[in-house]
Amino acid sequence: MSHQTDSLSKLERLQLGLVRTQMAAAESGERIVVVLEGRDAAGKDGTIKRIVEHLSIRNTRVVALPKPSDRELGQWYFQRYVAHLPTAGELVIFNRSWYNRAGVEVVMGYSTPAQQAEFLRDAPEFERMLVESGIHVIKLWLDIDKDEQKARLDARTHDPLKALKVSSLDAVAQKKWDAYTAARDTMLTRTHTTLAPWYCVRADDKKRARRAVIRHILHRVAPADIAHDVGEPSPHLLFPFETAALEDGRLAR
């Protein structure tokens, strides 16, 4: 190991692993999808920033779709997401994804109960098709407790540099905390599968959570020689979803 590598921070070492992994994916044609979901202010934007910071713009896309147009409302629900799936050698990160239908749309009434039930039935099948077509699908749920969310939402309103992060949904995140919890529980329980499992991240500590996410991605998609040099994320920070986590304190209530 070179002196330059020795001088890298913990985060930079992991980012170097991402760079090496993307170089390998560009040669092999691997296709990678990261679905990043979580409560409001859970740290999705910051996590994505650290993942993509040193990656190739040509081979990396971050997808954060606005509300659907009238035309898109008339399409098959998954159709507009399919258009953003990766081609050979690409990494695509969905900053919120098709799981909007199982989260904010449930809580805010933006879709009907019938549409929501259809989604919960169809999402595992949609993801099965992606995985069996050769796409690596990594699903991550960032979880924070209620007090931490309040502190972060309050900080947004007082920091002019975070003005672009403020949304109309922020005002109801705390008021509808229990409704979001119930939607999360249903979503994780119904769409966690062997082929496309959910992994949960305890994200109250932003920096540790970001590193845990990168470690997890590397262990899922990096070549063996790269993954070998990366420690597994702590199970106290990042763990595969199981129903027991809904009651044992690992996921905030």
N, C-alpha and C positions, 0 to 999 in steps of 0.2 A: 504493500500500500504506500502510495506516494506521500510526501510531506504535505502537498496541497490537499489531498483527501483527508489527511489527519486533521487539518485545520478547519474542516467544515463543521457547521453546527449539526445537531441532531436532525433538524428539518432539512437542511441542505443535503445531508447524506441520503435521506429518503427521496428527495427530489432528484438526486443523481440516479437513484434506482429507477425512477419513473422515466427519466431521459433514456437510460439504457434499454428499458423495456419498450419504449416507443420505437427506438431504433430497430429492435428485434422484430416488433410487430410490423414495421414498414417493410421488412424483408420477407416475413412469413405471410403477410396478408391478413393477420388476425384482425377481427372486428370486435370492439369492446364498447359496451353500453354501461354507464353508471347512472343509476336512478337515485337521486338524492332528495329525500323527503324529510319532513320534520315540522315541528311546531313553528309558529311565527317567532323570529329572532333566535332560532336554534343554532345559527351559524353556518347556514348553507353557502352564502356568498363568500364568506371568508375561507371556508374549506375549499371551495372551487378555486379561488384565487391561488391558494398554495399548491393545489394539484397542477394547475396549468401554467404556473409562473415561468417555467423554463422549457415548456414543451413547444413543439412545432405548431405554428398557426395553421399550416396547411393540413396537418393531420389531426387537429384537435378542434372540436366544436362544442360550445356551450349553448344549450337550447333552453330558453326561458320564454315560452309562448305567451302572448297576450290572450285576453278572452277571445273565444272563437267568433269569427265573422258570421253573418247570416248564411253565407254559402256553406261554411264549415259546420254550422248547426244542422244542416240538412244531410251531412255525410255520416258514414259509419263512424262511430265515436273514435276508434283508434286510427282513423285514416290520416289525420293531420300529423300524428306522431310518426307514422310509418315513413313519411316523406323525409324525416330527419335522421333515420337510422344510418349507421356507418357503412361506408364501403370498405374495401380491403385496405388494411393498414391504418384505419381511423379509430380514434377515441371520441365518443360522443357522451357528454354529461348532460343529463336532463335536470335542470334546476326547477324542481317540481315537474310532474310528468302526467301521464294518463291517470295517476292516482289522485289528481284533483277531484275526480268524480267520487272517490271514496272518502275525501276529507272535507275541503271547504265547500264543495257543492252539497254535501249532506248537511253540514251545519248551517249554511246560509240559504238552503232551499233553492239552489240554482239549477237543480235537476229533480226529476220526479222520483219517488220511491221505486217505481218500476224500472226506471233507467239505472238507478243505483244497484238494484238487485241484479239486473242484467250484467252490469259491469263486474260485480263480484263473481258472477258465474263465468264470465268470458275472459277476465284478465289472466288467470292461470293458463288457459288454453292459448291465448295470444303469446304469452311468454314462453310456453312450451315450443311454439312454432319458431320463435326467435332463437332459442337455444339449440333446437334440433337443426336449424339452418346453419349453425356454426358461430353464432354471435355469443360472446361472453356477456352475460347479464349480471350485474352486481347491484343489488338493491340495499340501500342504507337508510335507516330511520334515525335522525338526530333528535335526541330527547333531552329536554331541560325541565327543571322544576318551575313551579308557578312563580315563586319569588324572583328567580333568576330571569324569567321572561319579563316580568314587570320592570326590573332594573334595566334590562336592555332596551325595552320599548321606551321607557322614560328617557334614557340616554339619547335615543334617536331624536326626540323632540327638542333637545337642548343643544345638539351638535349640528351646526350648519353643514358640515361636511357629510353628514349622514341624511341630509334632507331627501335625497333620491331614494332612500330605503323606506321612507314613511309611506304607508298605504292606508286606504280607508278601512282595510281589514284589521289594522293594528288596534283600532278603537274597541273592537269587540273580542279580541283574542283572550283577554282576561275574563270578560263577562261570560263568554261562552266556553270557558276552560273545560268544564265537565262534558259539554257536548262534543268538543274536540277529542277529549279523552275517550269517550264512547266510540266515536268514529274511528279513532286510531286502533282501538282494541279489535273492532270488527274487521278493519282492513288487514291488520297483521294476521289475525287468526284465519281469515278466509283466503288470503292470497300468498301465504307462506307455503312454498312447495319444495320438493326435493330438487327439482331442476332449477328453480329460481327462488332461493330462500331469502328471507329478510335477515339482515344483521342490524342490531340496535346499538347505538352509540350514546353513551352518557356524556353529554356535551356541555355540562356546566363549566368545565375548564376548557376554554376554546383551544388553547395551544396543544394540550394533550390529546384532545379529541381529533384535531386535524392530523396529528402524527399517527394516531391509531387508524384513521381512515386510510391514509397512504400506505401504512403497513399492510392493512387488509387487502387493498387493491393489488399490491405487489405480490402477496401470497396467493392471490387468485389468478393472476394473469402473467406474472413475470416468468421468464425462463428459470429453470431450476438453479443455475449458477448465480443468478441475481437474487432470487428469493432466499437462497441459502445464507446470504450475508445480512439478511434483514430479520430482526426479531419479530416474533408473533405479537400482535397487539395484546395488551393486558385484558383478560376476560372480565375484569372489573370495569373496563372502559367500553369494550366492544365484544358483543356476544351474539350467537345465533338466536333468533327469536324462538321462544317456547312459551306456551300459555302460562306457565308458572311465573314468568317475569311480570305478568300483569298484576300479580298480587303480592309478590315477595319483596317489593321495593326497588327492583332494578329499573322499572319504568315509572315515571312520575304520575301521580294521581291527583 
